[in-house]
Amino acid sequence: MIDAEIISLLDSEAARINSEAFIADDPVQFPRRFESLPDIEIASLLCSSIAWGNRRMICRDCDRMLALMDNDPHAYVMDRGYEDLPDEINIHRTFFGRNFKHFLRGLRVVYSLFGSLQGFASAAGIATSPHPSWSLVEALNAVLADANGGVGDSRCLPLNLATTALKRVNMALRWLVRNDGIVDLGVWNVITPAQLFIPLDVHVGNVARSLGLVSRKANDRRTVEELNAILVTLRPHDPVFYDYALFGIGMEAKNLNK
């Protein structure tokens, strides 16, 4: 049982952070620039894939990455514009041109065959998977490897699917699937918000532990599953609504400690 005061805190913080004011300082702003589903999907997948580290730096580098794509992601992927980039160009921290090209070669296959990432996700059967994001990444990794001579690249998508929390892809799916019309875009219908998993990072994990929602110290797949099992009892149709609460509480604590 979760203490009523904790539930009230989670509800109030989630409602406070899940607002239009959140968008301007978060990488969710980048897929929101686009109207076509392929552009939104590609921006979501790529921007979430470099969403680690300082938030301001993440947004700066997402902006630069989309500029490299002439702010026309789908056309850039389909025209193979990425092949002209140097392997050593730095996209974000340890993500370089060679990783970017690896990713886009695979995405070109996805869009050539299925027209959208949602179509690919549907064909991969994620709607009936108990863990849709992990099933999606497993299928995507196979396509990316096949498009790159059989070689995988963990800088694009995690390869250790048995243990990874899959934070960045779970965040991208939150953007694509949640449909309350505030921050997230809600452009997918292949899965529902009830099937999403919390984007677990160090800060969200620390807040969840401080509130007694989980006890495990590792920020891994098992902790994601345990945390989701708690959150789904509070909001069965939309458990990752509480991502906003855990993020907001964590940021407030971080600011107080500065």
N, C-alpha and C positions, 0 to 999 in steps of 0.2 A: 504494500500500500504506500502511496506517495502522500506526504503531508499536504493538507489542504493549502497551507501557505505557499508551499513550493509550486503547486499547481496554479495558484493565483499569480505568483511571480512570473511563471512561464507564459501564462496567457497574456498578462499585461505587457511584458517585454516583447513578445512576438508581435503583438498588435502595434506597439510603438515603433519597432524597427521596420516592420513590413509596410513601408510607406514610400511615396514617390521621392521623398528626400534622400532615401537610401541609394537611389540609382546613380546619382552623379559621381559618387566616390567608389563605385563597385564595378568590377568587370562585366556585370550584367548589362551595363550601358551599351556594350558593343554589339551584341546580337540585336539589341533594340533599335539599332540604326537602320535595319534592313526590313524589307517587306516580303520578299520572296522566301518561301520555305527553305530552299537550298542555301541561300545566303545566310539565313538565320542559323541553320544547323551547322554550317561550316564555321561561322564566327563563334558559335557556342562551343563547339568541340575544340577549336584551336585556342580560344581565349581561356577556357577552363584548363587546358593542358599546360599553360604557363602560369597558372594561378598559384604560385607558391612564393613566399617571401614577403617583402614590403608591399602593401596594397597600392601605394602611390606608384611604385616602380612597375608593378604588374600592369596597372592601367596605362602607364606611359608606353610600355613595351607592346601591349595589345594594340594600341593606336598605331605604333610604328609597324607592327606586323601587318595590319590591315592596309596600311599605306603601301607596303611592299606589294600587296595584291591589288593595287590600284582601287582599293575600296570596292572591289567587285569580285568577291571570293569565288563564287561558282564559276564565272567566266575564266578567272585566273587558273583555277584547278583544271578545267576542261581544256584550256589552251596550252597547258604544260608550261606556263610562264615561269614556274619555279625552277625549271632546269637551267635557267640562265644565272641563278644565284650562286655565289661562291659557297663552297662547303663550310668555310670558316666564318661566315658572317654571323655575328652574334644576334640572336633573336631575343633571348631572355636568360640571363645567368648561364646555366650549363646546357641550354637548348640552342643549337646552332643551325646553320643552313642545311647541313647534311641530315639533321633530324627532321627539319621542316620538309625537306624534299621527300624523305622516307614516308612521312605522314601523308603528303599530298598525292604521291603516286598511288597509295592505297585508296584514298578518297576518290580519285579519278575513276578507279575501277568500280567503286560503290555507285557513283552517280551515273556512270555509263550503263550499268546493268539494271539499276533500280530506280533511278531518277531522284531519289531522296534518301536520306539516312533513315527516315521513318519507314520507308518501303523496305530497306535492307533489314531494319530491326524486326519488322513484321515477318519477313521471310526467315529470319534467324530464330523465330519462335519465342521472342522474349516475353510476349504477352502471357504465355502459360508457364513461364519460369518463376520459381519462388524468389529468384535473385536476378531480376531483369538486367541491371547494369553490368553484373559480372558476365552474364550470358552474352550481352552485346559486345563487351570488350573481347571476350574469347573469340567471337566470330570476326570482329574487326581485326584482331591481331593476325588471324589466319590470312585475311585478305592483304593486309599490309606486308606480311612476310612474303606472300606469293608475288606481290608486285615489286619486291626488292630482292629477288634472287634467293628466296627462302630464309632470309635473315630477319630476325625480330629487332625491335629497338625499344627498350624500356623508357627512353626519353619521350617517346610519343604516347604510349599507353603502357600501364604496368603489365608485366609478364607473370608475376608471382600471384596469380589469381586466388590461390588457396588461402593466402594470408593478407593481401593488400586491403586496406580500408576503401580504396577506390574513391578517395575524396573528390578528385577533380571531375571525374565522369559523373558521380552522383550529383555534383553541383550543376553540371551541364544539363542533366536530366531534370533537375528541379526547375531550371529555367524553361526547358522545353515543354514540361508536362503540367506543372502547377498552373492553375487557371483562374485565380481569384481576381485577375485584372489589375493588380497593383504593381508589383515588381516583376514577377515571373511572366513569361510570354504566353504559355499555355497553347502552343501551336501543334502539339502532338496529341493523338488519340489512340495510339497503339497500346499504351498502358495508361493507367489512371494514377492520380496522386496517391491513392492508397497503396500503390505498389512501389513507391519510392523509398530510398534509404537515405539516412542522414549523411551529409557530407562531413565526415569526421576528420578534423585536424587536431593539432596539439591543443589549441585554445578551447575548442568545443569539447574535447575530451576532458580537459582540466575542469571546466565548468560543470560538466555532467558528473564528474567524480565529487566535486565540492558540494553538489546538491544531493548526493547520494543516489543518483540515477543508475550509475554503474560503479563497480569496484575494481575492475581489472585495470592494470596500469598501462598495458600496451594499447596503442591506437591502431588496432588492426581490424580485420574483417569480423572476428568473433565479437569484439567490442561493439562494432557497428550493429551487428545483429541483436546483441543484448539490449543496446540502447533503443533501437527501433521497436523491440518487443515491449518496452516500457511506454514509449511515446504513442504507440498505436492504441494503447488502452485509453489514452487521454483524448485522442482525436483519430478514430479509426479510418476516416475517409481522407485524412491529410496529415500524417504524422510528421512530415518534414517541415510543416509550419513552424515547429519549435526550433528549427535551425536558426531562425531569426532571433529567438530568445537567447539561445546559448551563445550565439555570436555577440549579441548586444551586451549581455552580462559580462562576457569576456573582455570586450573592448572597454567597457566602463571600468572594470578592474585594472586593465592595463593603463588607462589614462590616470587613474588614481595613484598608481605606483610610479608614475614618471617623476 
